[in-house]
Amino acid sequence: RVIPFMSVLCVCGGEVPETFSSNGFDLRAWAKVNKCLFTVVDEDDEPRMVLEFFSGFSTSVENVDVEHQRYLKPLLNHVGIRYITISHADFDEILNPHSSLDFISFLKDHFEESGEY
């Protein structure tokens, strides 16, 4: 199942781990108000993966993207939840009926790159 716009704090089980260093930044307050685009949960409603759009900073720098790369990505890694970003170009290719890239292949490629497949 996929849940859109789940809060970061909820994805992390309601708590930001004390062992996760944020260098004085109030990570819990940030996690409470920030959302994940799509959260994939298992049959027990436990978050397993977060999917978001992110094309890098080559054309523009959005504050939300900066914060998610700075705080969300390492936080989810710390709590054992996969974080996958999809570029707009990849998404366009996935939607193209003449493309060889589909969503399952895209995910498989990401898991193979991380050694988790």
C-alpha positions, 0 to 999 in steps of 0.5 A: 500500500502507498500512503501519500503525504505521510509526516516524516515523524509518523514514517519514523514511528513517532520519534526521532532517534536520540542517537541520530545527530542533527547538530543542534537543529530541532529535527523532531519539530522539522519531522513533525511538519514535513511530509514524504511524497509517497510512503510504501507500507507493509501488511502491518502498516509499517513504513518500508520505503519512501519515494519522492521526485528529485532531479538534483539542483542543476536547474533550481534549488528548492528549500524542500529538496535541500532539507529532504536531502540534508535531513530526510535521506540520512534520517530514513537511512538511520531508521532502516527505511529505503529512500528512493528519488525519481527524477522527472526524466525517469518518470517521463520515461516510465510513463512512455509506452515506447520505453523499455523502462517500467516502474518495476525495472526502475525499482529493481535497478535501485535495489541492485545499486544498493546491494539490497536486491 
